[in-house]
């Protein structure tokens, strides 16, 4: 892919949407006719069966996306690859099995837990290798009160299954192989012998397994959220049992790790849903406790990290339809979808954190729709391509700066810039400038960004000088017309922090040839890092492309064929971007067939900044 600096083109950006490598117009929902910009429905509503009211699980296994449903006539499992030709793959459940509750891949198998139609039935556990199904348990692990297999998780090389038990409380079972007969219970019922509601969440963080439950209260009229943890999978310690001090926090609904912190969400129908976070899993601080300013936002049923954002998914019973919010820092939130993807009947989404997943570098979310049946929506990739400006425009508003705050003294030399561009419909790009003087005669860095609507953020790939005062400002562009400058804010960088050493690269091997133009770069984890900065470019070119990730690998899609590339990685802590690793090289295959090209990842957004005469692109929102 040959990108040119925008300053050399002298043009403005045209938004094109990519889904699975193909151009897409605004998408029309299959059952409602609603247009939903930026999203694509990838199934027929209910898979052409309205009784499939809810997409209750989404999981990836053996290169395919698996979906489980709620259906009073019998729960279903369907699967598809990128052609979206969904096929039935439902095991021979017991006749009263009405819901798939969770799915988890482990040791070459995909496991699913179920629930019956009536409270008097028992949950079942099944697994598949992608060809046939095998039943693991048909009797609720021998307890007729184990109403469902409520949650699944992999921890310390074992598969864990939590049962919903409204008589003596949930049971935790585990197996090193997953085979029938190999399972053992590893907790006291309900952790304390008292009943719990079936809805359960599990997550691994900082070498511990966390289980979120709702303890039944008020003679089965209410509940209180609890969180339990274990370091060895057998000894359990309560983190909290009081809803984090709020008796209206009835359920712990979702958990996720984001930028090194552990996030949980809580159902609260009185004052609004809540999100809390922790650095160690035991000490918690609130992110918000008021449904983001709206009491109706009481059911934050999904949390998932994707593409440098934390996504929060709200569900509703009446009144409103599902919403999706995101945050770049875990503190500042904004909605990116309201109205249930154009269908007011899409009220549930990612129910209890089990129906949102990353698949083929896209985010997918499953909904509950009692009219047309559950739907699966893909967040499309946006690409800003240059086109020649042919009209006028007027930028009359300036962005509002958010951080670094004016006059602040920072503890970092690699700050995150945040702003609010507003909602000017004529704006097509944003500029951000960082200078050593308030008159901006000594500009150090300049950003050309496509984030020209709403909240935006950016972190440059170079450190600033320690103990130095900098000035920054932004402005919008409307085609070739510059808008007014924002306020000029200043900040002073920190000093004396730790500069991390270079990470060790792992693969692809230096000087090797890859088998595809989709290449996964991998490196060893580095203690103390919060995220990694991954750089790459064609050999012999100036500038580079980069992206941030909290993982120790990054997959690059849509590279040119027959091209030599070089790449390197550095780690960032809360003080600075660390030293660069060695630079390694690889060469992509000389040619690909047309079908191969169609399977490659879509082209990402790029943001451009100039630094020392080079043009540097940051990959964003693939």
TISE-121122 format. One record per residue (C-alpha): residue in three letters; x, y, z. Coordinates in pm, 1 decimal. Last residue first. Layout:
# residues N
 resn       xx       yy       zz
  ALA        X        Y        Z
...
//
This chain:
# residues 622
 resn       xx       yy       zz
  UNK   -879.4   -108.3   1113.7
  UNK   -956.2    172.9   1354.4
  UNK   -611.7    339.4   1350.5
  UNK   -269.7    285.3   1191.0
  UNK    -35.7    573.5   1263.9
  UNK    149.8    718.1    968.0
  UNK    478.3    904.8    984.5
  UNK    601.1   1164.4    740.5
  UNK    961.0   1260.7    793.7
  UNK   1094.2   1618.5    808.8
  UNK   1177.0   1610.8   1180.2
  UNK    832.8   1491.4   1276.0
  UNK    532.0   1521.5   1048.7
  UNK    206.8   1356.8   1141.4
  UNK    -36.8   1138.2    958.5
  UNK   -329.6    931.1   1074.5
  UNK   -405.1    615.8    884.8
  UNK   -732.3    430.0    860.2
  UNK   -690.3     65.0    777.3
  UNK   -705.3   -131.0    450.1
  UNK   -910.9   -446.3    489.4
  UNK   -747.7   -776.4    586.2
  UNK   -672.3  -1021.3    307.6
  UNK   -925.1  -1277.9    192.5
  UNK  -1003.6  -1102.8   -134.8
  UNK   -637.6  -1104.4   -228.2
  UNK   -619.3  -1479.9   -196.8
  UNK   -919.5  -1517.8   -425.7
  UNK   -744.7  -1292.7   -683.3
  UNK   -428.2  -1503.5   -674.6
  UNK   -123.9  -1376.3   -493.7
  UNK    220.9  -1277.9   -614.7
  UNK    583.0  -1242.8   -505.1
  UNK    541.1  -1361.9   -147.9
  UNK    620.2  -1108.5    129.1
  UNK    976.2  -1037.8    238.4
  UNK   1091.3  -1002.8    598.7
  UNK   1329.5   -777.8    790.0
  UNK   1420.8   -713.0   1152.4
  UNK   1522.6   -390.0   1321.5
  UNK   1658.7   -441.4   1671.1
  UNK   1436.6   -308.4   1945.2
  UNK   1378.6     59.1   2002.3
  UNK   1434.4    202.1   2349.2
  UNK   1139.2    291.0   2566.3
  UNK    846.8    526.9   2517.1
  UNK    813.6    726.5   2835.6
  UNK    676.9    770.7   3186.3
  UNK    366.7    553.4   3224.8
  UNK    543.1    267.7   3047.3
  UNK    589.9    231.5   2672.4
  UNK    762.0    -54.8   2490.7
  UNK    946.4    -37.0   2158.4
  UNK    915.4   -247.9   1845.5
  UNK   1090.5   -283.3   1509.3
  UNK    998.8   -362.4   1152.2
  UNK   1150.0   -388.5    804.5
  UNK    969.3   -484.3    486.9
  UNK   1078.7   -633.6    155.2
  UNK    801.9   -650.5   -106.7
  UNK    691.8   -930.7   -336.3
  UNK    327.3   -867.1   -252.4
  UNK    223.0   -538.3    -91.0
  UNK     84.8   -559.1    260.5
  UNK   -290.4   -592.3    297.1
  UNK   -292.5   -707.1    656.5
  UNK    -51.0   -661.9    943.0
  UNK   -113.1   -874.1   1252.3
  UNK     31.9   -747.2   1577.7
  UNK    186.7   -950.3   1858.3
  UNK    279.0   -905.7   2221.7
  UNK    -57.6   -754.2   2314.8
  UNK   -123.8   -408.4   2463.7
  UNK   -107.1   -257.4   2114.5
  UNK     -7.8     72.1   1953.9
  UNK     36.2    120.3   1579.4
  UNK    304.2    237.5   1340.4
  UNK    374.6    327.8    980.7
  UNK    713.7    458.9    873.6
  UNK    902.5    759.1    740.2
  UNK   1150.5    718.4    460.2
  UNK   1150.0    428.2    217.3
  UNK   1434.1    186.5    139.3
  UNK   1275.6   -119.1    294.8
  UNK    899.5    -89.3    305.8
  UNK    784.7     21.6    646.8
  UNK    707.8   -103.9    995.6
  UNK    677.0     24.5   1352.0
  UNK    507.6   -137.9   1655.1
  UNK    473.0     63.5   1977.1
  UNK    393.1   -158.7   2273.0
  UNK    166.7   -106.9   2572.5
  UNK    176.2    -70.5   2949.4
  UNK    527.7   -206.5   2993.8
  UNK    675.4   -287.6   3333.8
  UNK    807.6   -630.2   3240.6
  UNK    866.4   -680.3   2868.7
  UNK    675.5   -944.4   2677.7
  UNK    861.2  -1118.7   2392.9
  UNK    792.1  -1019.9   2033.0
  UNK    554.3  -1114.7   1753.2
  UNK    468.9   -974.3   1408.5
  UNK    181.2  -1147.3   1231.9
  UNK    191.7  -1115.1    852.9
  UNK    -94.1  -1100.1    603.3
  UNK     78.0  -1074.7    266.0
  UNK    116.5  -1449.4    284.8
  UNK    375.9  -1725.3    304.4
  UNK    643.7  -1504.9    460.6
  UNK   1009.5  -1502.7    360.7
  UNK   1274.5  -1466.1    627.5
  UNK   1549.2  -1205.8    675.2
  UNK   1493.3  -1180.1   1049.4
  UNK   1256.4  -1449.2   1165.2
  UNK    884.2  -1368.2   1158.5
  UNK    885.2  -1373.4   1453.0
  UNK   1041.1  -1331.2   1797.5
  UNK   1169.4   -976.8   1855.9
  UNK   1320.5   -896.0   2193.9
  UNK   1188.7   -576.7   2354.1
  UNK   1420.4   -276.8   2395.0
  UNK   1493.4   -146.4   2745.6
  UNK   1237.4     68.0   2930.1
  UNK   1317.9    429.0   3014.8
  UNK   1240.2    473.4   3383.0
  UNK   1139.6    815.8   3508.5
  UNK   1362.0   1107.5   3606.0
  UNK   1169.1   1381.8   3432.8
  UNK    820.7   1512.5   3371.1
  UNK    692.4   1728.9   3088.5
  UNK    550.4   2076.5   3134.9
  UNK    213.0   2169.6   2989.6
  UNK     70.0   2456.2   2789.4
  UNK   -265.1   2526.7   2631.7
  UNK   -344.2   2747.5   2333.2
  UNK   -719.5   2782.5   2286.8
  UNK   -852.7   2636.5   1966.7
  UNK   -758.6   2789.7   1637.5
  UNK  -1024.4   2909.4   1399.2
  UNK  -1111.4   2703.2   1091.3
  UNK   -892.1   2649.7    788.2
  UNK  -1054.5   2634.5    446.0
  UNK   -928.9   2385.7    188.5
  UNK  -1196.0   2119.0    251.8
  UNK  -1326.7   2221.4    591.8
  UNK  -1019.2   2200.0    812.5
  UNK  -1042.1   2202.6   1190.8
  UNK   -801.8   2353.6   1443.7
  UNK   -583.8   2235.0   1730.0
  UNK   -345.0   2378.8   1986.9
  UNK    -39.7   2282.1   2188.7
  UNK    232.5   2450.3   2390.3
  UNK    534.0   2281.6   2548.8
  UNK    729.3   2344.0   2867.7
  UNK   1032.6   2121.1   2918.6
  UNK   1134.9   1910.4   3217.6
  UNK   1214.0   1610.6   2996.0
  UNK   1228.7   1644.6   2615.9
  UNK    938.1   1490.7   2427.1
  UNK    927.0   1121.7   2344.9
  UNK    855.1    998.7   1994.5
  UNK    565.3    791.9   1858.9
  UNK    307.0   1065.1   1910.2
  UNK     -1.4    985.3   2114.7
  UNK   -342.1   1080.4   1975.2
  UNK   -699.3   1136.6   2088.7
  UNK  -1032.9   1242.0   1947.9
  UNK  -1382.0   1298.9   2086.9
  UNK  -1646.6   1431.4   1852.0
  UNK  -1598.1   1468.8   1477.7
  UNK  -1271.2   1556.6   1302.9
  UNK  -1077.2   1243.1   1389.8
  UNK   -924.6   1212.6   1040.2
  UNK   -600.9   1355.3   1173.7
  UNK   -309.4   1556.9   1039.6
  UNK    -72.5   1594.0   1336.6
  UNK    214.8   1837.6   1369.8
  UNK    526.5   1807.3   1586.5
  UNK    800.9   2038.1   1712.1
  UNK    668.7   2375.4   1600.5
  UNK    907.5   2656.2   1687.7
  UNK    717.6   2962.2   1554.8
  UNK    408.7   2844.3   1735.3
  UNK    341.4   3181.9   1905.3
  UNK    312.9   3010.4   2243.7
  UNK    664.1   2870.0   2211.5
  UNK    815.3   2521.7   2215.7
  UNK    547.6   2388.0   1983.2
  UNK    291.5   2108.2   1946.3
  UNK     37.6   2133.7   1662.8
  UNK   -285.5   1944.5   1604.7
  UNK   -477.3   1955.2   1277.8
  UNK   -822.2   1811.6   1220.9
  UNK   -992.6   1678.4    911.7
  UNK  -1314.8   1681.5    710.2
  UNK  -1522.0   1950.9    879.5
  UNK  -1841.2   2050.5    700.7
  UNK  -2072.6   1861.3    936.0
  UNK  -1937.0   2052.6   1239.5
  UNK  -2003.4   1816.7   1530.0
  UNK  -1755.3   1908.7   1803.0
  UNK  -1384.5   1838.4   1767.6
  UNK  -1341.9   1732.0   2130.5
  UNK   -978.3   1689.5   2231.9
  UNK   -728.5   1446.4   2378.8
  UNK   -348.2   1437.4   2358.1
  UNK   -174.5   1142.5   2526.1
  UNK    160.8   1243.2   2670.8
  UNK    498.9   1080.3   2600.4
  UNK    739.2   1264.3   2834.4
  UNK    545.0   1159.7   3142.4
  UNK    484.3   1266.9   3499.7
  UNK    310.2   1583.3   3383.3
  UNK    294.5   1934.6   3521.9
  UNK    -25.6   2098.9   3404.6
  UNK    -58.4   2459.1   3292.9
  UNK   -352.7   2383.9   3066.1
  UNK   -464.2   2023.5   3094.0
  UNK   -295.3   1758.4   2881.7
  UNK   -576.5   1699.6   2801.9
  UNK   -922.9   1815.8   2701.1
  UNK   -893.4   2081.6   2429.6
  UNK  -1213.3   2205.8   2269.4
  UNK  -1215.7   2211.2   1891.3
  UNK  -1279.8   2539.3   1709.7
  UNK  -1596.8   2637.4   1529.1
  UNK  -1666.7   2834.9   1212.0
  UNK  -1520.7   2601.9    952.6
  UNK  -1678.0   2693.1    620.8
  UNK  -1672.0   2496.4    302.6
  UNK  -1616.4   2538.1    -65.0
  UNK  -1623.7   2280.0   -335.9
  UNK  -1419.2   2061.1   -562.8
  UNK  -1143.4   1926.9   -338.1
  UNK   -955.5   1646.4   -506.6
  UNK   -987.9   1309.7   -340.2
  UNK   -757.1   1139.0    -91.6
  UNK   -870.7    816.9     78.0
  UNK   -987.3    788.3    437.6
  UNK  -1058.1    428.4    524.5
  UNK  -1309.6    318.4    784.2
  UNK  -1333.1    -41.0    900.3
  UNK  -1678.7   -171.4    967.0
  UNK  -1810.5   -275.9   1305.4
  UNK  -1986.6   -604.1   1240.7
  UNK  -2339.9   -666.2   1362.8
  UNK  -2501.5   -998.2   1445.3
  UNK  -2881.0  -1006.9   1479.5
  UNK  -3125.8  -1189.4   1701.8
  UNK  -3481.5  -1256.2   1586.7
  UNK  -3740.0  -1043.3   1408.0
  UNK  -3967.9   -947.1   1697.6
  UNK  -3795.6  -1058.9   2016.9
  UNK  -3461.1   -904.3   1920.8
  UNK  -3154.4   -984.9   2131.6
  UNK  -2825.8   -873.7   1981.8
  UNK  -2484.7  -1015.2   1891.2
  UNK  -2176.4   -794.7   1856.2
  UNK  -1885.8   -841.2   1614.9
  UNK  -1555.8   -648.3   1616.3
  UNK  -1327.4   -684.6   1316.1
  UNK   -968.4   -807.1   1276.3
  UNK  -1071.4  -1148.1   1136.9
  UNK  -1297.8  -1210.5   1435.7
  UNK  -1301.2  -1007.6   1757.4
  UNK  -1587.6  -1102.9   1986.7
  UNK  -1904.5   -976.3   2150.9
  UNK  -2179.2  -1215.5   2259.5
  UNK  -2077.7  -1341.3   2604.9
  UNK  -2044.5  -1033.2   2825.0
  UNK  -2365.6  -1077.2   3021.4
  UNK  -2580.8  -1034.7   2709.4
  UNK  -2367.4   -885.4   2432.2
  UNK  -2668.7   -683.8   2313.0
  UNK  -3028.7   -667.3   2436.2
  UNK  -3280.9   -412.9   2310.8
  UNK  -3265.6   -471.2   1937.0
  UNK  -3639.0   -409.7   1895.3
  UNK  -3581.6    -39.9   1821.3
  UNK  -3407.4   -136.0   1499.0
  UNK  -3164.1    117.8   1351.4
  UNK  -2856.2    -48.7   1497.9
  UNK  -3022.5    -59.5   1842.7
  UNK  -3096.9    312.2   1866.4
  UNK  -2754.2    439.5   1960.7
  UNK  -2403.7    376.0   1829.9
  UNK  -2069.7    547.4   1884.5
  UNK  -2150.1    686.2   2227.1
  UNK  -1878.2    874.6   2414.3
  UNK  -1672.7    793.1   2720.5
  UNK  -1380.1    957.7   2899.0
  UNK  -1225.4    746.1   3172.6
  UNK  -1104.7    417.3   3021.6
  UNK   -843.1    597.7   2811.3
  UNK   -964.8    563.4   2453.2
  UNK  -1327.3    510.5   2552.1
  UNK  -1622.4    357.2   2372.1
  UNK  -1999.0    346.2   2387.3
  UNK  -2241.0    105.6   2219.2
  UNK  -2617.5    133.7   2268.1
  UNK  -2903.3   -115.0   2262.2
  UNK  -3257.6     18.7   2237.3
  UNK  -3444.7    248.2   2474.1
  UNK  -3787.0    234.1   2633.7
  UNK  -3810.4   -119.4   2761.0
  UNK  -3574.8   -400.2   2869.7
  UNK  -3245.3   -230.4   2789.3
  UNK  -2889.9   -330.5   2706.5
  UNK  -2574.9   -116.9   2718.6
  UNK  -2247.2   -216.7   2552.0
  UNK  -1914.4    -70.7   2667.6
  UNK  -1615.5    -79.6   2432.9
  UNK  -1261.5    -12.3   2558.0
  UNK  -1051.7    130.9   2278.6
  UNK   -704.6     56.1   2140.3
  UNK   -839.7   -160.3   1856.8
  UNK  -1076.8   -372.3   2064.3
  UNK  -1117.6   -420.2   2439.4
  UNK  -1453.3   -564.9   2538.3
  UNK  -1714.3   -484.8   2802.8
  UNK  -2077.2   -595.6   2777.7
  UNK  -2395.5   -594.1   2986.9
  UNK  -2400.4   -233.4   3104.7
  UNK  -2762.5   -256.3   3226.3
  UNK  -2875.7     62.9   3399.7
  UNK  -2840.8    318.0   3122.6
  UNK  -3194.0    434.9   3203.3
  UNK  -3045.2    634.5   3493.4
  UNK  -2870.4    866.3   3248.5
  UNK  -2555.9   1061.5   3332.2
  UNK  -2306.6    798.7   3223.9
  UNK  -2520.0    534.0   3394.4
  UNK  -2459.2    712.2   3725.2
  UNK  -2166.6    541.8   3897.6
  UNK  -1872.6    625.1   3670.2
  UNK  -1507.6    519.7   3658.1
  UNK  -1520.4    412.4   4022.6
  UNK  -1205.5    301.5   4206.0
  UNK  -1128.5    -53.0   4316.3
  UNK   -853.0   -218.8   4521.0
  UNK   -853.7   -598.8   4483.8
  UNK   -796.4   -679.5   4117.4
  UNK   -448.2   -525.3   4110.1
  UNK   -477.9   -212.7   3898.4
  UNK   -848.9   -175.9   3949.4
  UNK  -1147.1    -41.1   3760.9
  UNK  -1514.0     36.8   3819.0
  UNK  -1808.1     80.1   3580.6
  UNK  -2162.6    152.6   3700.4
  UNK  -2516.1    124.2   3571.0
  UNK  -2777.2    381.1   3665.9
  UNK  -2919.2    517.3   3992.8
  UNK  -3197.9    267.3   4061.8
  UNK  -3164.5     -6.7   3797.5
  UNK  -2803.2    -85.7   3884.5
  UNK  -2622.5   -355.9   3686.5
  UNK  -2246.5   -348.1   3746.0
  UNK  -1951.5   -329.2   3508.5
  UNK  -1595.9   -446.5   3572.5
  UNK  -1259.8   -317.8   3449.8
  UNK   -908.6   -451.9   3523.2
  UNK   -624.2   -216.0   3431.1
  UNK   -318.1   -280.6   3214.4
  UNK   -438.6    -67.7   2925.9
  UNK   -770.6   -252.6   2917.9
  UNK   -866.8   -582.9   3079.4
  UNK  -1233.9   -676.1   3066.3
  UNK  -1524.4   -780.0   3290.1
  UNK  -1902.3   -787.4   3247.5
  UNK  -2233.6   -805.9   3435.4
  UNK  -2162.4   -802.4   3807.1
  UNK  -2521.8   -804.9   3923.7
  UNK  -2743.4   -631.1   4180.7
  UNK  -2564.2   -303.8   4237.6
  UNK  -2856.9   -147.1   4424.6
  UNK  -2704.1   -227.3   4763.6
  UNK  -2409.5      3.5   4681.3
  UNK  -2093.3    -54.8   4885.5
  UNK  -1900.3   -230.6   4611.6
  UNK  -2199.3   -457.3   4552.9
  UNK  -2158.9   -590.0   4906.5
  UNK  -1966.4   -916.7   4860.9
  UNK  -1625.3   -781.7   4764.8
  UNK  -1294.5   -941.7   4667.5
  UNK  -1398.1  -1271.1   4824.3
  UNK  -1121.8  -1531.9   4833.3
  UNK  -1134.0  -1874.8   4673.1
  UNK   -885.7  -2161.7   4702.4
  UNK   -921.4  -2407.2   4414.6
  UNK   -820.3  -2233.0   4092.9
  UNK   -469.1  -2160.8   4220.0
  UNK   -474.1  -1781.3   4242.7
  UNK   -846.6  -1752.6   4308.0
  UNK  -1089.9  -1463.1   4298.3
  UNK  -1445.9  -1376.7   4400.3
  UNK  -1662.9  -1077.5   4306.0
  UNK  -2012.5  -1016.8   4443.4
  UNK  -2315.4   -827.1   4319.1
  UNK  -2628.3   -820.2   4535.0
  UNK  -2961.4   -969.0   4435.6
  UNK  -3334.9   -919.5   4463.6
  UNK  -3675.6  -1081.3   4500.1
  UNK  -3565.0  -1437.4   4571.7
  UNK  -3651.3  -1422.6   4942.7
  UNK  -3496.3  -1077.1   4973.5
  UNK  -3150.8  -1164.1   4842.6
  UNK  -2993.9  -1395.8   4584.5
  UNK  -2617.7  -1343.0   4549.5
  UNK  -2525.4  -1215.0   4202.8
  UNK  -2196.0  -1344.5   4066.0
  UNK  -1863.0  -1231.7   3919.1
  UNK  -1581.6  -1487.7   3910.7
  UNK  -1216.3  -1383.5   3885.3
  UNK   -932.0  -1622.6   3797.9
  UNK   -590.1  -1489.6   3893.7
  UNK   -257.9  -1446.4   3713.3
  UNK   -294.3  -1069.6   3675.5
  UNK   -642.0  -1095.0   3526.5
  UNK   -848.8  -1392.0   3407.3
  UNK  -1221.5  -1333.3   3358.0
  UNK  -1547.3  -1501.1   3454.8
  UNK  -1909.4  -1383.2   3442.9
  UNK  -2220.5  -1536.7   3595.4
  UNK  -2597.3  -1506.4   3544.6
  UNK  -2758.9  -1803.2   3723.9
  UNK  -2872.6  -1616.6   4038.8
  UNK  -2704.5  -1733.5   4357.1
  UNK  -2814.6  -1947.7   4650.6
  UNK  -2629.8  -1981.1   4983.8
  UNK  -2357.5  -2234.5   5062.4
  UNK  -2067.4  -1994.1   5111.9
  UNK  -1869.6  -2008.7   4786.2
  UNK  -2207.5  -2073.3   4620.5
  UNK  -2143.5  -2443.3   4668.8
  UNK  -1795.1  -2488.3   4814.0
  UNK  -1538.8  -2461.2   4538.7
  UNK  -1321.0  -2679.9   4314.7
  UNK  -1564.9  -2937.4   4178.8
  UNK  -1386.8  -3200.4   3971.0
  UNK  -1410.9  -3291.4   3603.0
  UNK  -1234.9  -3582.4   3433.9
  UNK  -1542.9  -3800.1   3380.4
  UNK  -1604.8  -3672.8   3027.7
  UNK  -1289.5  -3519.1   2883.4
  UNK  -1212.4  -3149.3   2926.4
  UNK   -843.1  -3231.7   2954.0
  UNK   -721.0  -3038.6   3258.7
  UNK  -1069.7  -3024.2   3405.5
  UNK  -1256.3  -2775.0   3621.6
  UNK  -1585.1  -2727.8   3805.8
  UNK  -1707.3  -2425.5   3998.4
  UNK  -2053.2  -2458.9   4153.8
  UNK  -2305.6  -2179.7   4183.4
  UNK  -2529.5  -2149.1   4487.5
  UNK  -2719.5  -2394.2   4709.6
  UNK  -3069.3  -2357.0   4563.0
  UNK  -3049.3  -2111.2   4270.9
  UNK  -2764.1  -2298.1   4101.0
  UNK  -2610.3  -2162.2   3782.5
  UNK  -2300.3  -2365.8   3703.9
  UNK  -1949.9  -2231.3   3650.2
  UNK  -1716.8  -2416.4   3413.4
  UNK  -1337.1  -2397.8   3421.7
  UNK  -1103.0  -2534.2   3156.1
  UNK   -747.8  -2596.6   3268.6
  UNK   -403.4  -2478.7   3158.7
  UNK   -370.5  -2218.2   3432.5
  UNK   -710.6  -2063.7   3353.8
  UNK   -949.3  -2110.4   3060.6
  UNK  -1302.3  -1979.8   3113.6
  UNK  -1664.3  -2093.5   3085.0
  UNK  -1981.5  -1938.3   3226.2
  UNK  -2340.3  -2031.2   3319.3
  UNK  -2362.4  -2402.9   3255.2
  UNK  -2729.6  -2408.1   3351.5
  UNK  -2986.1  -2511.2   3612.1
  UNK  -2745.3  -2692.1   3840.4
  UNK  -3019.9  -2795.5   4084.4
  UNK  -3018.0  -3156.8   3959.2
  UNK  -2658.3  -3190.6   4077.2
  UNK  -2461.9  -3473.3   3911.9
  UNK  -2239.0  -3253.8   3699.7
  UNK  -2552.2  -3080.9   3567.3
  UNK  -2693.0  -3409.3   3443.4
  UNK  -2599.2  -3429.5   3076.8
  UNK  -2223.9  -3383.1   3105.3
  UNK  -1946.7  -3390.3   2848.4
  UNK  -2154.0  -3449.1   2534.7
  UNK  -1944.7  -3491.5   2220.2
  UNK  -2013.3  -3316.8   1890.2
  UNK  -1864.9  -3393.5   1549.9
  UNK  -1658.7  -3215.1   1283.3
  UNK  -1537.7  -2885.1   1426.9
  UNK  -1362.3  -3051.1   1719.8
  UNK  -1680.4  -3015.5   1920.0
  UNK  -1773.4  -2987.4   2287.0
  UNK  -2086.5  -3014.6   2497.8
  UNK  -2186.0  -2919.5   2852.9
  UNK  -2546.3  -2953.2   2967.1
  UNK  -2755.9  -2753.1   3210.6
  UNK  -3034.0  -2903.1   3414.9
  UNK  -3412.7  -2878.1   3406.0
  UNK  -3650.0  -2756.9   3679.0
  UNK  -3610.9  -2390.7   3587.1
  UNK  -3782.7  -2464.6   3256.2
  UNK  -3653.4  -2399.0   2904.9
  UNK  -3319.7  -2565.1   2968.2
  UNK  -2975.7  -2402.1   2986.2
  UNK  -2659.9  -2470.7   2785.4
  UNK  -2280.1  -2458.3   2800.9
  UNK  -2065.4  -2476.8   2489.7
  UNK  -1710.9  -2605.3   2442.3
  UNK  -1498.9  -2564.3   2128.3
  UNK  -1214.6  -2812.5   2112.3
  UNK   -846.0  -2800.3   2016.8
  UNK   -712.1  -2749.6   2369.8
  UNK   -980.3  -2505.1   2482.5
  UNK  -1228.4  -2283.4   2297.5
  UNK  -1506.2  -2124.4   2500.6
  UNK  -1881.7  -2083.2   2452.9
  UNK  -2146.4  -1950.5   2691.3
  UNK  -2520.5  -1964.7   2762.0
  UNK  -2669.0  -2149.3   2464.8
  UNK  -3039.3  -2149.0   2537.8
  UNK  -3355.5  -2357.6   2502.0
  UNK  -3254.7  -2712.3   2586.2
  UNK  -3588.5  -2887.3   2659.7
  UNK  -3547.6  -3170.4   2408.8
  UNK  -3200.8  -3264.4   2528.3
  UNK  -2943.2  -3145.6   2279.6
  UNK  -2851.7  -3332.5   1964.6
  UNK  -2576.8  -3094.7   1855.8
  UNK  -2644.6  -2785.3   1643.2
  UNK  -2421.2  -2706.7   1347.9
  UNK  -2653.1  -2520.2   1113.8
  UNK  -2479.9  -2329.6    837.8
  UNK  -2431.8  -1957.7    786.1
  UNK  -2303.7  -1849.7    445.7
  UNK  -2135.1  -1536.0    573.7
  UNK  -1857.2  -1549.2    309.7
  UNK  -1609.9  -1467.5    586.7
  UNK  -1658.7  -1797.7    766.0
  UNK  -1983.6  -1917.9    911.5
  UNK  -2128.1  -2104.4   1207.5
  UNK  -2461.6  -2184.1   1362.7
  UNK  -2556.5  -2330.7   1699.9
  UNK  -2923.5  -2355.2   1793.1
  UNK  -3135.5  -2362.7   2107.2
  UNK  -3460.4  -2558.1   2083.4
  UNK  -3818.7  -2450.4   2033.0
  UNK  -3788.1  -2188.8   2306.3
  UNK  -3491.3  -2044.5   2114.7
  UNK  -3194.9  -1863.4   2267.3
  UNK  -2902.4  -1868.0   2028.9
  UNK  -2537.3  -1965.6   1984.0
  UNK  -2309.9  -1818.9   1717.0
  UNK  -1979.4  -1961.5   1594.1
  UNK  -1740.7  -1756.0   1379.5
  UNK  -1501.1  -1969.1   1179.0
  UNK  -1123.4  -1996.9   1151.9
  UNK  -1091.0  -2305.7   1371.7
  UNK  -1297.9  -2155.2   1653.0
  UNK  -1415.1  -1801.3   1717.2
  UNK  -1690.0  -1733.4   1970.3
  UNK  -2021.3  -1552.2   1981.4
  UNK  -2282.9  -1635.0   2242.6
  UNK  -2639.3  -1526.4   2322.2
  UNK  -2760.4  -1420.1   1980.2
  UNK  -3115.7  -1372.6   2101.6
  UNK  -3466.7  -1433.1   1970.9
  UNK  -3397.5  -1739.1   1763.7
  UNK  -3775.9  -1773.1   1754.5
  UNK  -3774.2  -1528.6   1464.5
  UNK  -3622.5  -1801.6   1244.0
  UNK  -3461.8  -1666.4    925.7
  UNK  -3117.0  -1679.2   1090.6
  UNK  -3285.4  -1479.1   1365.9
  UNK  -3234.7  -1168.9   1154.0
  UNK  -3042.3  -1268.1    842.6
  UNK  -2677.0  -1261.2    933.6
  UNK  -2381.0  -1029.2    875.7
  UNK  -2535.8   -692.0    964.8
  UNK  -2289.4   -416.8    880.0
  UNK  -2188.3   -115.4   1084.2
  UNK  -2028.2    222.9   1011.1
  UNK  -2347.9    401.0    909.8
  UNK  -2658.5    211.6   1006.2
  UNK  -2940.9    233.9    754.1
  UNK  -3266.1     82.0    875.5
  UNK  -3464.3   -138.5    636.5
  UNK  -3598.9   -337.9    929.9
  UNK  -3530.7   -705.6    867.7
  UNK  -3201.0   -720.8    681.0
  UNK  -3054.1   -399.6    813.6
  UNK  -2939.4   -171.2    533.6
  UNK  -2570.9    -87.1    537.2
  UNK  -2427.7    243.2    420.2
  UNK  -2224.0    150.9    112.7
  UNK  -1954.7   -112.7    136.4
  UNK  -1616.9   -161.6    -29.2
  UNK  -1478.5   -510.2     19.2
  UNK  -1185.6   -637.0    225.7
  UNK  -1392.6   -804.0    492.8
  UNK  -1597.9   -491.0    546.6
  UNK  -1448.5   -166.3    422.0
  UNK  -1613.1    170.7    442.3
  UNK  -1498.8    466.7    237.3
  UNK  -1464.6    816.9    376.5
  UNK  -1326.4   1078.2    138.4
  UNK  -1046.8   1295.9    277.1
  UNK   -924.9   1635.0    157.2
  UNK   -653.7   1732.8    -84.2
  UNK   -316.2   1905.9   -100.6
  UNK   -144.6   1588.9   -211.0
  UNK    194.6   1682.2    -61.9
  UNK     42.4   1790.4    268.7
  UNK   -161.7   1472.1    275.9
  UNK    152.6   1260.0    278.2
  UNK    126.9    977.3     25.7
  UNK     40.6    619.7    107.8
  UNK    157.0    329.9   -109.2
  UNK      0.0      0.0      0.0
//
